[in-house]
Amino acid sequence: MELQAMYIQVLALVIFAIGIIVAISRRNLFFVLMGVELALNAVNLSFVGFAKTLPAEASITGQIVPLFSIAVAAAEACVGFAMVIMIFRNKESVDADSYSDMKG
Amino acid sequence: MTYLPLWFIPLFPLIGTILLGTIAVVSSGAKKGPSEGLVGTLAVLFPALSFAVVAILACTMPEAGLRETLCNWIDIPLFRADIGFLFDGLSRIMLLFVTGIGSLIAMYSIGYMHGDRGFARFFAYINLFLFSMIVLVLADSLLLTFLGWEGVGLCSYLLIGFWNQDIKNCKAANKAFIVNRVGDVGFLLGMLTLVTIGGSSILNYDGLAAFIKMIFGANMVSEVVLPLSLAGALIFIGCTGKSAQIPLLTWLPDAMAGPTPVSALIHAATMVTSGVYLLARLGLMFSMLDQVLLVITFVGMFTALWAAIAGLLQNDIKKVLAYSTISQLGYMFMAAGVCAFDASIFHVFTHAFFKAALFLGAGAVIHALAGEQDMRRMGGLINKTPVTACVMIFAFLAIVGFPGFAGFWSKDLILERLFVSGPIVGPLVYVVGLATAVITAVYMGRLIIMTFFGKYRGSKESEEHIHEAPAVMLFPMVILAFGAIFSGYLWADSIGITFFRDSMASVVGEAQALYAASNAVSHVNPVIFAALGTVAALGGMFIAWKVFGHARIIGVKGASTVPEGSAASWTFLWDYIHCAFIAGVNILAWFCDVVVEKVLQAIQWTLAAIVEILGDGASVLQVRKVRLQLAFSIAGVALLVMLVVFSGGLV
């Protein structure tokens, strides 16, 4: 049986939801970042899923773009982790709720 | 036949500037200045080489002139300008006396500036001036002329303020520079107007002539005469600034603060005549602008008369000559105003000789008296400095128009052209011009009598030191004196010599024929005008002799050379007018200050305050927790997505 595009979208939605819920509900900063990454990859998956519905030549273009997106996400994760580590050194804590210096 | 390249002419003074400038900079730290012999030789050599090139070209030049495009200068969309040179009958005459008199005055300066600490600097400036002046005259487009125009303005500024230890000299230099800038704005706007009318190609003189002919050919004179009049009037404002005409004439008397050779070269013979040159160069355009020509005629008339009267009241020998220069420039503008461009340039030519001779003579007198400029403390110098006296008396006879001398031919020619130019304006301007000639003879006679005749009025001990100038100063003076006597014979109308007119005809002949065609000109006998001019000159000299020959002139003790009392307000009337104008501008500036600084800024501050209050309100939403912040962001994105989805997306 051919893989239906719809199922890929549903899977992507589920993963995106899990990622967002993790990012919001967990207090550990590393989990927050992991949740964000999960949501990001869910979007990539959705992208590929949509690309699959197109004819082969156009589909290739759609499948290449997530590769860029993954590369950017990797770079962004590096920066994000570096920042978390720097903040951790100051705060001695990975609890997101204790990071409240930005409050106006 | 091949000709010498035209760029040789400006090249030599440029090399001179660079060499002398380097010497001046290198030696500025040394205790003793550079060798005056070396600097002086270099300073005279380069202008003289330039003069030689001009002389060779002048002899071999074809009738139509030489044109040479050196390279492209500006090439942007809608605007294109080349660096090109044009050597024709007009620039030939101008260049001959610019480089010739320039070399002579450089030579004179060796003696005059002897022992001055800025010796090399002075000659670097002089060479830079000659370079700029050559560019001004030789340029084949208005834009390049403007470059030279600014260059001579800069050199004028540098040389007026040459002795910059004295704040008065610096102020005079500033005044000259700023007043000239006012005129230059007019020049720039005039060029812009021309570009607006016909594109960048009509900035070129040949292009402009072709454009004007095209207009005549297509019979579209009435359509373009108004914008062209605007351009002409604006360019004329530039000329009034450079040539010290009403209303921008106040800088020239103050410019006498500079060394005397500078006054002779820049502020009498060459730079101040560049306005006349420009009018002649654009002759074809001006010949169709009747209103502008009328304005030029009257500006010239009033300037000539006013400056002559002001010259009567001066006691400073150089100030008298400065006002006399303004007055003579007024004559040239009068002539240009009736489209007698060849007569106008002829007077520029003869004036350059006799006025340079007068200034150099005055410089020799000042030199002999160790810096004394007040005529009330001179007198009887004819016995002490006979050569200087003779030079100045010959130049004096030339300027008053004594028969046979240079000024006689050129001034009478101008007066004749004025008279025949039109039915009502012509005779009126002629009468004023003749009256001015009488006054000229009076104040120049006063100068000669106060300086060279009677008894010496200075202190006894200074009388001991009076000495004739060295040979290096006398030689240029004598040559110029010969010029003052004989240069008029290039165009002696009464005895039938018209060499000068013929050599100019290829450039300005067309414009003058055009003007003559539209203005009824009746031919008159030039001998009558010569006779009347002679009567005016002799009458003026007689009055001067009657009034000043026997008057007891009190030798003053104080240092002031400025006229006091009512005479001062006469002389500096235009300064007051300028002050009034500046006050008006200040009021305008104050108004702008209130509007821009106060009202507009108040609006800005109000807006800024509103935005700040809004921002403070928004920052309340920034809650303590990072996670909640994230949730808000996601909710916001969701909201936006829903908005897009339900509104059908952005169309």
Interface residues (C-beta under 8 A of the other chain):
Chain A: I20 A23 I24 S25 R27 V32 A96 D97 Y99 S100 M102 K103 G104
Chain B: S619 V620 Q622 V623 R624 K625 V626 R627 L630 A631 I634
